Amino acid sequence: MRKGFASSEEVQAYLRPRLSTLSDPFLLPNMQTAVERVLIALSRKERVVLFGDYDVDGVTSLALLAEMLRAYGVEPQLFLPLRMEEGYGLSPESLERCLGEHHPQLLIAVDCGTSSVAEIADLKRRGVDVIVLDHHEPKSELPDCLAIVNPKIDPESPFHYLCSVGIVFKLCHALLKTKSLPDLDLKSKLDLVALGTVADIVPLRGENRTFVQRGAVEIARSTRPGLKKLIEVSGVRPPILTEHIGFRLGPRLNASGRLSNAQRSLHLLLTQDEAEAASLAELLDKQNRERQEVEKEIFLAADERIAREFDPARDPAIIVGARGWHPGVLGIVASRISRKYHRPAIVIGIEENGIGKGSGRSIEGLNLVEALNRCSGSLQKYGGHEMAAGLTILEKDVAVFSEAFRCAARELLSDEDLRPYLRLDHELTFSDLNGDFLYWHEMLRPFGNGNPAPLFFAREVESVAPPQEVKEKHLILRLRQGNYHRRAVFFDSVNASLPRPPWDIAFRIRADEYEGETRLDMQIRAVRTAVAID
């Protein structure tokens, strides 16, 4: 692992992250002003509305802040925009509904608001105070509100890696430092922070690493009926790993917001009713299966078009769209396309009225918001962060935008950025793969964006049995290197043509519990015919 540690203390802090080392929450921009205004609202029993986003980061943020304010004796109103009808964030449509239903005196915008200059100005004219808790990239003009607690508005802030639920946790910490609640255990709320942090794919470094490591423990022992039922329907067994959150729990929490209304996911996290929890978990599981079907259909249609039109030597980015594509799954489709072709990808679904909603995912080396800034003349609206963004565009402008975005990508990406490669961490032999090695490997968790699991390399490996197919997708390989034998899984490789053995292999390892014992599993990432060493 090449982490650039400067001292043994830094190594210890990395291997054993502790809550006691969390920084002062008041180091975040405008935190003091936000805390003072929230405490005024509490003392006056004002009408407080928490306005969120429909993804996991937004929903966990709302749940965490709602539980915090309830502990202080105030019952906030919770508002989530309707994805299909109102779109993302503080849109005029969602604000009209919010004001009509709740008449807020203080509106706290969570996971949105940094770019909502006109909308927040309108709220101010109507006498509503606004606090923004967000992590999205700012544009040239910031909204005029009481406080924007967003580390990205300060280029010098060390907290750019936080997502919104991490920022909400810091606000909760700041509130407790100012007005303590002896009976509240904030550490127990880290289950929500871990869910939102992993699902939002922000870097697992700094305090995010602490949040997720401790939060995974809190998920495993959570007393939330909804979370326990969600774990059950997801088929997850402790210990809770980041891949459980990212690929099983997170997608189910995201499903309702993608296809209909994220209110169900929020209720699941907050309910204390066992029967309601079971019903909601089953519903989210069903919606997730529906989401997978919709996503698969759109991906296949998009991929067919890309196969006809994409030229890897010519195109530094991929833009694809069509009428009728469901906007709720476009981000997942863009992510799959970006991984398959190693290009920034934007997928656009165009509605009957000619308005297109798009989602983009990037690759290392391209800040998506910076690229979109260069194409802003073709867009009605856009926003996001370095690796993921959303946009609104008129159908008639898609061709002009596509060319402008490809030009921006060509200027911002080098030829090397566009060349897919595996970054290997260390060469091993099969004789190295023992219990002690696995123990130290597991100390490096949690793995994820910004802290990937180490990728190892082994030379001159032989196959000692024909590959075995599993679930018509994966291969089980029986391997030998010298006198040492290993079983390995090669995911999504059933249609791959394996090269002539012996092989050099790139692989990851993981701990797996089997019949009460911990064993070391190998997961193959790539195989090539062995290259002789000079």
N, C-alpha and C positions, 0 to 999 in steps of 0.2 A: 504494500500500500504506500503510495507516494503522497503523503498528506502535508509534507513541509513543516513538521513539528520543530520548534526551536528549543524545547526543553522537555525534561522528563515530566514536569508538572502538566504540560500540554498533553502529553501522551496519556497520563492518568485521567485528566479531565475528559479526554475522548473515550477512553475505555470504560470509565465509571462516571458517567454524567450524573450530577446531583442537583436536586431542586434547590439546595442551600446556596448554590452558586449562581442562581438566576439573577440577572441584573436589575437595577432599580427601574421599575416601570415608568418612572417620571422622566427617563432619558428619551422616551418616544416624543416626537414633536407634538406640542399642544395638549399633552396629557393632563397637565395641571388644570387648564381651562375646562377640559371635558369633565374632569372629576368634580370640580366646583359646581358646574352647571347641573350635573346629575344629582348631586347632593341637595341642591336647591329644589330640584323637582321632587325629590323624596320628601323633603321637609314640608313642602307646600301641597303634597299629594296631587301633583299636576297630572294631567292626562298625557301619558308617555306612550308613544308608538315606536316599536322596533320594526324597522322596514328592512327586509332581508333580500336574499337572492335564493333561487330555487335549486342550487347545487348543494353538495354535501357541506362545503365550507360555509355557505350562507345559512343552511338549516342548523348546523351544529352551533354556529355563532349565535343565532337567535335563541336556541334552547339554553345555552350557557348564560347569556345575558339576562334572559327571562328568569331563570332560577336565581340569579344573583339579586335582581331587583325584588323578587318575591321574598327573599330572605331579609331584605330591608323593610318589608311591609308594604310594598307597592305592587299592584297588579298591572303590568304593562299590557297594551294591546299588541298582538303580533300580526304582521302583515307581510304576505308574500305575493309578488306579482304573478299574474297568469301568463305563462310563457307564450302561449299561442295568441292570446287576444291582446296582451299589453306589452310583451317584449321584456327585455332585460332592464333592471335598475329603475331609477326614478323617472320613468316615462310619464308624459302628461296624462295618459289614460290611467295608469296605475295610481298616480297621485290624486286624480279626481275621485277615484273610488275610495282611496284611503282617507281622504279628507271628509268625504261624505259619510263614511261609516264610523270614523273614530274621532274627528275633530281634535287633532293633537295640539297640545301646547309645546311639547318638545318631541321632535322626531329624530330618532337615532338611525341613520342609514348605515347598514352593515354589509360589507362586501360589495359596495357600490357607492356612487356619489362623487368620486374624485373628479369626474369629467362633467358633472351635471350643473354647469354654470347657470343656464337659463332657468332650469327647473327649481334650483335652490333659491334663486333670486325671486321667483314667483312665490315660493313658500314664505320667504321673508316679508314680501309685500302683504301676505295674508296673515302676518303676525305669528308665524310658526318658527320657533327656534330650531336650528338643525345642527347636529353633531354628525360627522362622518368618521366611521371606523372602516378603513379599507386598505388594500394592498395593491391596487391596480396602478398602472403607470399614469402619472399626471401628464396633462397636455400643457400648452403654453400659458393658459389662464386657469387659475384655480377658483372654485366657487367662493362666494362671500358668505361664510357661515361662522358660527361660534367657534368651532374647532374642527380641523381635519387631522385626525390621528392616523397618519399614513407615513411610514418611514421613508417611502419613496419620494416624498416631497422635499426631503433633505438629502442631497447627494452624499453628505458625510455620515449619514446614519449607518451604524453597523448592523441594523436590523432589517435590511431589505429582503431577507429570506423569509420573514414571517408571512403567513397568510392571515386572513381575517380572523379566524377563530383564535389564532395565537395573539393577535392584537387585542381581541376581546378579553382573553385571559389576562393580559397585562393590565387592561383597564380594571378588571375585577380585583387584581392584586393591588392596584393603586387605590381603589376604593377602600379595601380592607386596611391598608396602611393609614388611611385618613380617618376612617370611621370603622372600627373593628367590630366583628361579629364573632364572639367567642365560640358559638355553637356551629359555625360553618367550617367545614373542611374543604378548602378550595382544591386540595390535591385530588380529592375524589372526582372532581369535575374534569380531570385530564383525559378521561375516556372520550369525551366530546372533542377535546383538542387533538388527540391522536387521530380520530376518525377524519376530521376536517383537514388536518395537515397532510396526511398521506393521500387522501382522495384528491386534494388539489395539486398534487405533484410538485410541491415546492421543495427546495433543497433541504435534505436532512443533515443540516450542519448547525453549529451554534446551539441556540436554545431549542430549536426544532428537534434536535437529536434527543435532548432531555425530555421534551414534551412527549415524543413518540415512545421512547423507551419506557418511561413511567406510565404513560397513558395506556400502553398495551397491557400492562399489568392490571390497570384499573378496568379495562374492558373485560378481561378474563374473570374478574370478581365483581363485576358491576351488579348493582341491585336494581337497575332499571329493568322493569318487566319487558319493555319493548326491545331493548338491546339483547337481553337474554333470548327472547323468542327469535330475533333476527339471526343470532348466532346459530340457533337450532336449525332454522330452515335453510341456512347457508351451508350446513354441514361442516362447520368449523370446529376444530378441537383445540383447546389450549395446549401449549402456549400460543398466544396470539402473535402472529408475525405480520410484518407490513404487507406481505402478499395476500394474507387473509383480508386485510382492510381494503387493499387496492383492487382485488379481483373478485371478492365475494360480498363483503359487507357494503363497501362503497357503492358498487353498481346497483345494489338493491335499494339503498337510500336515494340514489339518483334517479331511479326508474320513474317514480311518480312525477317528479318535476320535468322529466324529459317528455313524457307522453301526455300528462294532464296537469295535475296540481300538486305541488310539493307539500301542501298542508298535511298530507297523510304521513310523510316522513317526519315532519316536525311533531305531530301528535304521537308518533311511535316513540320518539325519544323522551317525550315529557309525560306520557301517561303513567299512572300508577295502577291502572286497572288491568288485571291479568287477562281477562277475556278480550278486552279491546286490543291489548298488545298482541295476542295470538292472531286475532282477525287481521290486524294491520300488517303484521309480518307476512302472513300468507298472501295478502293482497299485493304487497310489494314484490314478493317472490314471483307471483303470477305476472305482474306488470314487467318485471325484469325479463322474463321469458318472451313476452310480447315485444319488448324493446329489442331483444336480440334478433328476432325475426325481421323486424323493420330495418334494423341496422344491416343485417346480412343482405337483404334485398337491394338496398341502396348501394352498399359497397360493391356488390357484383355488377350492378349497372354502371357505377362510376369506373370500376376497374376495366370493364370491357371497353369503355370509351378511351380511357388512358392508354390501354394496350395498342389502340389504333393510332393515337395522335402523339404520344409522348416520345421524344427523342432525347436520351440521356446526354448525348454530346451537345445538344443545343439548348435544352430547357433546364434552367436552374431552379424552377419552381413549378408546381402543378396547381392549376385552377380548373375546377370542374363543377358543373351545375346542371340542373334540369328543373322543369316544372313538377310540382307535386312531391318533391322530396321533403320528408318530415323534418322540421328544423330542430327537433329535440335530440336527434341522433347524429347530426352532421359533425359535431366535434369528435365523436368516437370514430366515425368514418374517416375524417381527416387524419386522425392519429394513425389509423391502420394504413392509410395510403402513404403517409410520411415515413412510417417504419419500413414499408415494403420497398419504396422507391428511393429512400434516403433523400428526400426533397421537402422543403416547406410546402405545405398543401393547404389549399382553401377549397372548401366544399360549400356550394350555394344551392339552397332550395328556393325556387321562385313560386310565389303565390299567384292565384288567379288575377289579382289586381296589378301584377307586374312588379311587385316589390319582392326583392330577394333578401333572404336572411342567410348569412354565411358564418362558418366557423373555421378557424385556421389553427394549425399546429406547426411548430417549427422544428428545425434541427439545430444542433450546436453550431454557433457562429452567426446566427441571424436573430436579431431582436425583432420580433414580429411587429410590435407597435412602431418601432422606428421605420420598418419597411412600409407599413400602412400610412405613416405620416407623409411619406413621399408620394402616396397615391390618393391623398385625402380629397382631391378635387373630384374624383369619380365616385365618392362615397357619400351617403346620406348621414351615416353615423358609424362610429367604430370605437373600440376600446379593448383593453385587456392587459396582458403582461408579456414578458419576453418570449415565452414558449407557447402561449395560447391566447387567442383573441376572437372577438366576434365583430360582425359588421352588418350594416343594412345598405342595400344598393338597389338602384332601379335596373330593371332587366335591360333597358336600352344602353346602360353604361357598362355592362359586364365585359364586353370585348375590349373597350378602352382600358378598363381597370386591369384586366388580365395582362395586357401588354405592359402597362406601367408597373405592375407588381413583379413581373418577370425581369424588367429592367432594374428595379430596385434590388431584387435578389442577386442579379448578376453583379451589381456594384458592391454589395455588402458581403458576398460569399466568395471565397477563393476556390481554385480548382481542388485544393486539398480538402476543403470543407465538404465538397460535393462527392468525394470519394469515400464510400463506406469502408470501414475497417474495424477490426477488433483490437481494443486496447488491452493487451495482456499484462497481468500484474506480476506473474512469477512462474518460472518453470519448476515443475515437481516431477518426482517419480512415484509410481504406485506404492513404493515402500514408505513414502512420507505420509501416506494417508492413514493415520491412526487416531486413536481417541484423544491424545494430547493435542494433535494438530487441530482436530475438530473443536476442542474446547476453546482454543485461542481464536479460531475462526469465528465462533459464535460470540465472542467478546466484542467483535466489530459491529454487531447489530446495534440499532436497526438499519437495514439496507433500504435503499430507495434512491430517488433523484438526489444527486449531490453526494451520495455515499453508496455507490453500487457495490454489490457483492463482488469480491475479488474474482477475476477471471484467470484461471490457471492454464498451463500448457504442458502437455506430455508428449514425448517423442517415441517413435518406433513402437506403436501399440498394435497388437494383432487381434483380429476377431477370431474367436475360437468356436463360434456356433452361428448358424444363420440368424439374422435379425428376426425378432418376434414382433408382430404388429399388435398394438393395443388401441382399442376404441377407434380403429380405422384412421388414426391420426398420428400416433407416436410409434417409435421403435424401441424395443429393449435390446441392448447390445451386450454380449458377453465378451469381455476384453481381457487381454493378458499383456503384461509388460515384464519381461524376464520371468521370474518365478511367482509373480504376484498377479492374482486374478481380480477383476472387478466387474460388477453389473452396473450398467449405466442406462439412463433414459435419454433418448434423442427426440425432443418434442417437435411436433408438427413436421415430421420428416418422412412420413410414409410414402410420399410421392417423390422424394429426393433420390437421385441416383448416387449411391455411395461410390467413392473413388476406389481405385485399386489399392488393396492393403500391401504392406503395413501402413498405418496411419500416424499422422500427427493430429492430436485432438486439442481443442480448446474446451474447457469445462468449468463448471461451478460445482461446489459441494454444499450440502446442507445436512442438518441433523434431522433424523426421522425416528419417531417412536414406533416400535413394532413389538407387540406382545410384551410390553413392559420394559423393553430394552431400547437404548438409544443407539442408532446405527448411522453410519456415514453414507449418504446417497450421492451419486455423481449425476450431473445433468450436462449433457453434451450441448455445446453451442455451435461448434463447427468441426468439420473433418476434412483433412486433405491427405493426399498421398504423401508419405513420409519423405522429407527432404534430407539428403545426406549432409552431415556436418563436414565442412572443409577442415 
